[in-house]
Amino acid sequence: MKVAVLGAGYVGLVQAGGLTYLGHRVRLGESNLVRVDELAARKIPIYEPGLGELIERAFDNGLLSVHSSNFEAVADADVIFLTLPTPPNGDGSADLRILESVVEELAPVLSDEQVLVTKSTVPVGTADALVQRLRARGSGAGVVSNPEFLAEGSAVADFMRAERIVIGAFEPAHADLVGDLYSGLPAQLVKTDPASAELVKYAANAYLATRLTFANAIANISEEVGADALQVLEAVGMDRRIGPHFMRPGPGYGGSCFPKDTRALLSITHQLDYPFPLLEAVMATDELQRTRIVDRAIEMLDGAAGKRVCIWGVAFKARTDDVRDSPAIVIARGLRDAGATVVMTDPEATTDEFLQTDDPLDAARDADLVIVATEWPEFRRVDLTDVAATMRGRIVYDVRNLLDPDAVRHAGLEYVALGRPTV
């Protein structure tokens, strides 16, 4: 099938590469000329395991081309995926201006047989609004909602082994057309109306954020009563009604989806005048998690002013270079504001806000405290005896429960972990 994907960001690249893997011809439209040139040179602008190989394979098989013109990209396409940014407005609602402007641009050239598919996360009712916008400009193109459920760090695998593919369509034929694109994947097709499909993405992310935040609250309680949160949550997750996923304590959620989507869903409920105190509490509790970690770190330092803190991790989670709403950076800001000098390190992600080095051991040099803020497996391979020899302080604060406590202690360091006894 001939497909256009508009927007060569995170979702667009995975979608384009995945569809070519399934044998479809994809024209990728992108307005950023630098990114177009990078892709033409087969340089992947983001770090995502397996994505480079997927795009390389698509080029080698002649199934992928990159275009700076949306008109070129959509020419003769049966299906057009919109993988465009929908950043939050000041009130948390999704900003649809980029998506709407592209639809306005394309409306005059779209045929009645072509189908526009919103892959971007959009508010409920967007598909209806796009249909009205197209019809007002004389276009009979179809509109379908097909939300993405990719997790950064495993996005390629998530596409190839998708658990479900949600397709919200006004016309059954359009749902069948989009469903046929994914033939060969083991996913269950969920065909529904567009409004339901749009709400699925927000509901899923809000629920996962709730589970993460609940796990963190249990970890904080565990610290107060001397329990081990890892054991508590493992036992809780053994209940078949609950399961073990998203039940590991940490510094809170981040990235491009959970923060944005929880705020957007809350904005929707405000517009409906429907109170959602549960979601409000989740967001407030999540924000409190980083504050609590900063406060505990300051206590360990006996005051942050004039102290040097090493933070292992910049990305919001391992296996990605995404720093959007990264807990590691929020923690670094809190310590900087308290007077500490912060040095960060990460295998892939970078920040211009703080001193940064590629070497975790170098980052720990003369540090009064080392904080493990991102769960990169590379940090497990650092020689802790060398860390003990190079840092000035003696405490390693592991807010990801990544390191082996005995290994840290055998190196002569004090191990403090989120939600676990210190002894």
LUMKOL-413000 format. One record per residue (C-alpha): residue number from 1; x, y, z. Coordinates in pm, whole numbers, plus 50000, padded with zeros to 5 digits. Each point is the difference from the previous one (the first is absolute). Layout:
N
{pt NUM,{X,Y,Z}}
...
***
This chain:
423
{pt 1,{50000,50000,50000}}
{pt 2,{50117,50358,49938}}
{pt 3,{50031,50195,50323}}
{pt 4,{50100,50351,50101}}
{pt 5,{50127,50082,50350}}
{pt 6,{50010,50371,50078}}
{pt 7,{50242,50088,50276}}
{pt 8,{50340,49835,50043}}
{pt 9,{50003,50015,50377}}
{pt 10,{50009,49713,50243}}
{pt 11,{49660,49853,49910}}
{pt 12,{50031,50075,49629}}
{pt 13,{50336,49828,49958}}
{pt 14,{49887,49686,50180}}
{pt 15,{49672,49995,49806}}
{pt 16,{50174,50050,49667}}
{pt 17,{50266,49739,50070}}
{pt 18,{49748,49752,50135}}
{pt 19,{49769,50029,49700}}
{pt 20,{50287,49951,49757}}
{pt 21,{50097,49687,50193}}
{pt 22,{49648,49875,49927}}
{pt 23,{50060,50062,49629}}
{pt 24,{49826,50335,49945}}
{pt 25,{50150,50289,49807}}
{pt 26,{50034,50306,50220}}
{pt 27,{50063,50362,49915}}
{pt 28,{50111,50188,50309}}
{pt 29,{49920,50371,50009}}
{pt 30,{50200,50233,50224}}
{pt 31,{50015,50382,50007}}
{pt 32,{50333,50017,50188}}
{pt 33,{50255,50015,49719}}
{pt 34,{50288,49906,50228}}
{pt 35,{49818,49684,50099}}
{pt 36,{49918,49927,49635}}
{pt 37,{50370,50023,49913}}
{pt 38,{50095,49781,50296}}
{pt 39,{49755,49731,49899}}
{pt 40,{50108,50021,49636}}
{pt 41,{50352,49932,50128}}
{pt 42,{49858,49712,50204}}
{pt 43,{50068,50171,50332}}
{pt 44,{49735,49937,50265}}
{pt 45,{49937,50320,50200}}
{pt 46,{49882,49820,50315}}
{pt 47,{50133,49710,50204}}
{pt 48,{49765,49703,50004}}
{pt 49,{50126,49639,50005}}
{pt 50,{49945,49828,49667}}
{pt 51,{49866,50307,49820}}
{pt 52,{50316,50068,49802}}
{pt 53,{50007,49646,49865}}
{pt 54,{49628,50018,49915}}
{pt 55,{50038,50324,49802}}
{pt 56,{50317,49876,49830}}
{pt 57,{49815,49687,49889}}
{pt 58,{49714,50212,49864}}
{pt 59,{50239,50209,49789}}
{pt 60,{50187,49693,49878}}
{pt 61,{49674,49840,49887}}
{pt 62,{49890,50314,49821}}
{pt 63,{49686,50026,50211}}
{pt 64,{50071,50334,50170}}
{pt 65,{50053,50350,49864}}
{pt 66,{50022,50332,50184}}
{pt 67,{49836,50319,49875}}
{pt 68,{50004,50361,50116}}
{pt 69,{49669,50056,49822}}
{pt 70,{49680,49859,50148}}
{pt 71,{49844,50014,49655}}
{pt 72,{50270,49767,49867}}
{pt 73,{49963,49770,50296}}
{pt 74,{49623,49953,49969}}
{pt 75,{49986,49967,49621}}
{pt 76,{49830,49669,49911}}
{pt 77,{50001,49890,50366}}
{pt 78,{49712,49775,50105}}
{pt 79,{50046,50083,50367}}
{pt 80,{50158,50313,50153}}
{pt 81,{50121,49981,50359}}
{pt 82,{50022,50325,50198}}
{pt 83,{50286,49959,50248}}
{pt 84,{50030,50366,50086}}
{pt 85,{50082,50178,50328}}
{pt 86,{49708,50081,50230}}
{pt 87,{50184,50177,50284}}
{pt 88,{49818,50119,50313}}
{pt 89,{49854,50347,50027}}
{pt 90,{50039,50195,50320}}
{pt 91,{49682,49842,50141}}
{pt 92,{50114,49646,49917}}
{pt 93,{49775,49962,49696}}
{pt 94,{50152,49873,49676}}
{pt 95,{50113,50259,49747}}
{pt 96,{49866,49882,49665}}
{pt 97,{50118,50290,49787}}
{pt 98,{50268,49806,49813}}
{pt 99,{49766,49710,49926}}
{pt 100,{49719,50231,49892}}
{pt 101,{50226,50206,49777}}
{pt 102,{50120,49687,49818}}
{pt 103,{49642,49884,49946}}
{pt 104,{49910,50347,49869}}
{pt 105,{50297,49986,49766}}
{pt 106,{49911,49657,49862}}
{pt 107,{49621,50031,49978}}
{pt 108,{49995,50138,49643}}
{pt 109,{50205,49709,49863}}
{pt 110,{49854,49706,50191}}
{pt 111,{49774,49764,49807}}
{pt 112,{49685,49847,50144}}
{pt 113,{50172,49658,49996}}
{pt 114,{50289,50105,50223}}
{pt 115,{49986,49952,50376}}
{pt 116,{50162,50226,50260}}
{pt 117,{50105,49817,50315}}
{pt 118,{50082,50188,50320}}
{pt 119,{50288,49821,50170}}
{pt 120,{50081,50301,50216}}
{pt 121,{49842,50009,50345}}
{pt 122,{49702,50233,49962}}
{pt 123,{49700,50104,50211}}
{pt 124,{49672,49816,49973}}
{pt 125,{49799,50151,49716}}
{pt 126,{50299,50078,49778}}
{pt 127,{49892,49754,49729}}
{pt 128,{49656,50163,49987}}
{pt 129,{50159,50344,49974}}
{pt 130,{50234,49888,49721}}
{pt 131,{49711,49858,49799}}
{pt 132,{49817,50330,50030}}
{pt 133,{50313,50188,49900}}
{pt 134,{50052,49782,49693}}
{pt 135,{49637,50015,49891}}
{pt 136,{49996,50378,50031}}
{pt 137,{50282,50006,49746}}
{pt 138,{49836,49759,49761}}
{pt 139,{50201,49691,50091}}
{pt 140,{49830,49664,50047}}
{pt 141,{50308,49828,50141}}
{pt 142,{49941,49759,50286}}
{pt 143,{50124,50050,50356}}
{pt 144,{50108,49722,50238}}
{pt 145,{50149,50005,50350}}
{pt 146,{50282,49749,50058}}
{pt 147,{50180,50088,50325}}
{pt 148,{50353,49879,50064}}
{pt 149,{50106,49803,50309}}
{pt 150,{50377,50012,49964}}
{pt 151,{50227,50006,50302}}
{pt 152,{50329,50183,49949}}
{pt 153,{50289,49758,50020}}
{pt 154,{49794,49712,49859}}
{pt 155,{49800,50173,49727}}
{pt 156,{50111,49778,49710}}
{pt 157,{49916,49686,50197}}
{pt 158,{49671,50159,50109}}
{pt 159,{49907,50052,49634}}
{pt 160,{50102,49650,49892}}
{pt 161,{49839,49827,50298}}
{pt 162,{49710,50235,50061}}
{pt 163,{49740,49868,50243}}
{pt 164,{49716,50192,49841}}
{pt 165,{49942,50236,49711}}
{pt 166,{49715,50240,50063}}
{pt 167,{49821,50136,49692}}
{pt 168,{49724,50255,50039}}
{pt 169,{49813,50061,49675}}
{pt 170,{49675,50155,49881}}
{pt 171,{49985,49754,49708}}
{pt 172,{50058,49623,50036}}
{pt 173,{50184,49997,49667}}
{pt 174,{50253,50251,50135}}
{pt 175,{50055,49789,50311}}
{pt 176,{50059,49695,49780}}
{pt 177,{50245,50192,49781}}
{pt 178,{50211,50115,50293}}
{pt 179,{49976,49658,50164}}
{pt 180,{50135,49837,49684}}
{pt 181,{50317,50209,50032}}
{pt 182,{50090,49808,50314}}
{pt 183,{49943,49652,49856}}
{pt 184,{50275,49772,50121}}
{pt 185,{50025,50146,50349}}
{pt 186,{49883,49791,50298}}
{pt 187,{49786,50284,50135}}
{pt 188,{49631,49986,50071}}
{pt 189,{49805,50253,49792}}
{pt 190,{49760,50214,50199}}
{pt 191,{49761,50176,49764}}
{pt 192,{49791,50273,50157}}
{pt 193,{49876,50354,49948}}
{pt 194,{50252,50287,49979}}
{pt 195,{49909,50156,50335}}
{pt 196,{50058,49672,50184}}
{pt 197,{50331,49946,49821}}
{pt 198,{50116,50350,50094}}
{pt 199,{49907,49944,50365}}
{pt 200,{50177,49663,50018}}
{pt 201,{50346,50160,49979}}
{pt 202,{49933,50250,50279}}
{pt 203,{49834,49737,50218}}
{pt 204,{50287,49753,49958}}
{pt 205,{50273,50250,50083}}
{pt 206,{49807,50149,50292}}
{pt 207,{49951,49652,50147}}
{pt 208,{50367,49907,49959}}
{pt 209,{50102,50330,50159}}
{pt 210,{49766,49917,50288}}
{pt 211,{50165,49662,50052}}
{pt 212,{50348,50152,49998}}
{pt 213,{49897,50268,50246}}
{pt 214,{49833,49746,50228}}
{pt 215,{50320,49794,50002}}
{pt 216,{50200,50308,50096}}
{pt 217,{49760,50081,50282}}
{pt 218,{50038,49645,50135}}
{pt 219,{50379,50041,49975}}
{pt 220,{49987,50320,50205}}
{pt 221,{49786,49831,50264}}
{pt 222,{50244,49708,50002}}
{pt 223,{50285,50235,50081}}
{pt 224,{49810,50138,50297}}
{pt 225,{49911,49662,50148}}
{pt 226,{50319,49810,49910}}
{pt 227,{49842,49774,49738}}
{pt 228,{50153,49899,49667}}
{pt 229,{49784,50146,49722}}
{pt 230,{50144,49766,49737}}
{pt 231,{49880,49698,50194}}
{pt 232,{49667,50162,50083}}
{pt 233,{49925,50094,49640}}
{pt 234,{50123,49667,49863}}
{pt 235,{49753,49820,50226}}
{pt 236,{49722,50240,49903}}
{pt 237,{50073,49942,49631}}
{pt 238,{49961,49625,50042}}
{pt 239,{49628,50053,50031}}
{pt 240,{49860,49906,49659}}
{pt 241,{49753,50287,50029}}
{pt 242,{50288,50248,50024}}
{pt 243,{50312,49870,49827}}
{pt 244,{50362,50117,50037}}
{pt 245,{50022,50265,49728}}
{pt 246,{50072,50364,50091}}
{pt 247,{50033,49907,50365}}
{pt 248,{50367,50087,50052}}
{pt 249,{50078,50311,50204}}
{pt 250,{50203,50283,49856}}
{pt 251,{50027,50379,49973}}
{pt 252,{49667,50039,49816}}
{pt 253,{49891,49998,49640}}
{pt 254,{50138,50213,49718}}
{pt 255,{50047,50001,49624}}
{pt 256,{49773,50112,49722}}
{pt 257,{49681,49814,50092}}
{pt 258,{49906,49959,50366}}
{pt 259,{50045,50363,50114}}
{pt 260,{49838,50142,49686}}
{pt 261,{49716,49752,49980}}
{pt 262,{49901,50018,50367}}
{pt 263,{49987,50379,49977}}
{pt 264,{49802,49980,49676}}
{pt 265,{49748,49754,50145}}
{pt 266,{49954,50224,50302}}
{pt 267,{49947,50294,49765}}
{pt 268,{49728,49801,49822}}
{pt 269,{49824,49929,50329}}
{pt 270,{50015,50370,50089}}
{pt 271,{49834,50085,49669}}
{pt 272,{49730,49745,50079}}
{pt 273,{49965,50141,50352}}
{pt 274,{50059,49647,50127}}
{pt 275,{50213,49977,50317}}
{pt 276,{50284,49747,49982}}
{pt 277,{50165,50025,50344}}
{pt 278,{50174,49663,49954}}
{pt 279,{50201,50128,49705}}
{pt 280,{50071,50329,50175}}
{pt 281,{50138,49804,50296}}
{pt 282,{50214,49784,49771}}
{pt 283,{50158,50307,49842}}
{pt 284,{50058,50172,50332}}
{pt 285,{50146,49686,50157}}
{pt 286,{50230,49946,49705}}
{pt 287,{50135,50354,50026}}
{pt 288,{50049,49952,50374}}
{pt 289,{50218,49695,49930}}
{pt 290,{50279,50207,49849}}
{pt 291,{49973,50255,50281}}
{pt 292,{50032,49723,50256}}
{pt 293,{50311,49861,49829}}
{pt 294,{50162,50343,49991}}
{pt 295,{49919,50057,50367}}
{pt 296,{50146,49663,50098}}
{pt 297,{50315,50070,49799}}
{pt 298,{50044,50335,50174}}
{pt 299,{49968,49822,50337}}
{pt 300,{50267,49750,49898}}
{pt 301,{50227,50289,49904}}
{pt 302,{49928,50180,50326}}
{pt 303,{49909,50297,49783}}
{pt 304,{50062,50034,49628}}
{pt 305,{50173,50339,49993}}
{pt 306,{50355,49964,49874}}
{pt 307,{49965,49624,49949}}
{pt 308,{50066,49805,49681}}
{pt 309,{49742,49748,49882}}
{pt 310,{50047,49740,49725}}
{pt 311,{49685,49881,49824}}
{pt 312,{50015,49684,49793}}
{pt 313,{49734,50050,49737}}
{pt 314,{49860,50283,49789}}
{pt 315,{49731,49827,49792}}
{pt 316,{49658,49950,50155}}
{pt 317,{50058,49625,49978}}
{pt 318,{50256,49758,49861}}
{pt 319,{50035,49910,49631}}
{pt 320,{49898,50343,49876}}
{pt 321,{50158,50342,49959}}
{pt 322,{49674,50178,50085}}
{pt 323,{50039,50260,50277}}
{pt 324,{49646,50140,49990}}
{pt 325,{49867,50025,50357}}
{pt 326,{50296,49790,50111}}
{pt 327,{49993,49933,50377}}
{pt 328,{50381,50002,49998}}
{pt 329,{50007,50360,49877}}
{pt 330,{49725,50107,50242}}
{pt 331,{50205,49855,50287}}
{pt 332,{50312,50173,49871}}
{pt 333,{49817,50333,49989}}
{pt 334,{49879,49959,50356}}
{pt 335,{50351,49934,50127}}
{pt 336,{50145,50285,49796}}
{pt 337,{49738,50235,50141}}
{pt 338,{50106,49887,50348}}
{pt 339,{50359,50103,49927}}
{pt 340,{50162,49679,49876}}
{pt 341,{50222,49957,49696}}
{pt 342,{49857,49722,49785}}
{pt 343,{50189,49780,49754}}
{pt 344,{49799,49760,49782}}
{pt 345,{50080,49704,49777}}
{pt 346,{49797,49786,49759}}
{pt 347,{50082,49751,49722}}
{pt 348,{49775,50176,49746}}
{pt 349,{49815,50307,50130}}
{pt 350,{50149,50346,50041}}
{pt 351,{49905,50326,50168}}
{pt 352,{50138,50351,49971}}
{pt 353,{49881,50094,50349}}
{pt 354,{50268,49819,50198}}
{pt 355,{50359,49886,49982}}
{pt 356,{50007,49663,49826}}
{pt 357,{50256,49732,49927}}
{pt 358,{49978,49669,49815}}
{pt 359,{50184,49814,50275}}
{pt 360,{49800,49912,50317}}
{pt 361,{50322,49968,50196}}
{pt 362,{50117,50344,49887}}
{pt 363,{49662,50143,50097}}
{pt 364,{50042,49857,50351}}
{pt 365,{50338,50164,50052}}
{pt 366,{50000,50202,50326}}
{pt 367,{49623,49952,50029}}
{pt 368,{49845,50021,50343}}
{pt 369,{49708,49788,49883}}
{pt 370,{49928,49774,49702}}
{pt 371,{49637,49966,49891}}
{pt 372,{49890,49725,49761}}
{pt 373,{49709,50169,49819}}
{pt 374,{49963,49800,49676}}
{pt 375,{50003,49620,49981}}
{pt 376,{50268,49955,49731}}
{pt 377,{50158,49653,50030}}
{pt 378,{50334,50163,49919}}
{pt 379,{50004,50145,50351}}
{pt 380,{50002,49650,50147}}
{pt 381,{50333,49937,49829}}
{pt 382,{50180,50293,50162}}
{pt 383,{50274,49888,50242}}
{pt 384,{49861,50110,50336}}
{pt 385,{50338,49968,50167}}
{pt 386,{50127,50267,49760}}
{pt 387,{49693,50210,50079}}
{pt 388,{50079,49978,50371}}
{pt 389,{50358,50105,49932}}
{pt 390,{49910,50300,49786}}
{pt 391,{49699,50151,50181}}
{pt 392,{50028,50218,50309}}
{pt 393,{49683,49882,50173}}
{pt 394,{49895,49644,50079}}
{pt 395,{49629,49979,49904}}
{pt 396,{49848,49857,49684}}
{pt 397,{49630,50089,49976}}
{pt 398,{49837,49756,49760}}
{pt 399,{49652,50128,49914}}
{pt 400,{49961,49731,49732}}
{pt 401,{50103,49699,50213}}
{pt 402,{50243,49918,49723}}
{pt 403,{50322,49909,50180}}
{pt 404,{50080,49696,50211}}
{pt 405,{49989,50124,50362}}
{pt 406,{50264,49751,50114}}
{pt 407,{50237,50105,49721}}
{pt 408,{49966,50365,50101}}
{pt 409,{50065,49920,50365}}
{pt 410,{50293,49769,49922}}
{pt 411,{50159,50295,49819}}
{pt 412,{49994,50191,50329}}
{pt 413,{49703,50220,49913}}
{pt 414,{49666,50055,50168}}
{pt 415,{49703,49888,49792}}
{pt 416,{49669,50182,50026}}
{pt 417,{49718,49891,49771}}
{pt 418,{49651,50126,49942}}
{pt 419,{49747,49797,50198}}
{pt 420,{50252,49759,50158}}
{pt 421,{50162,49968,50342}}
{pt 422,{50347,50156,50021}}
{pt 423,{50137,49706,50198}}
***
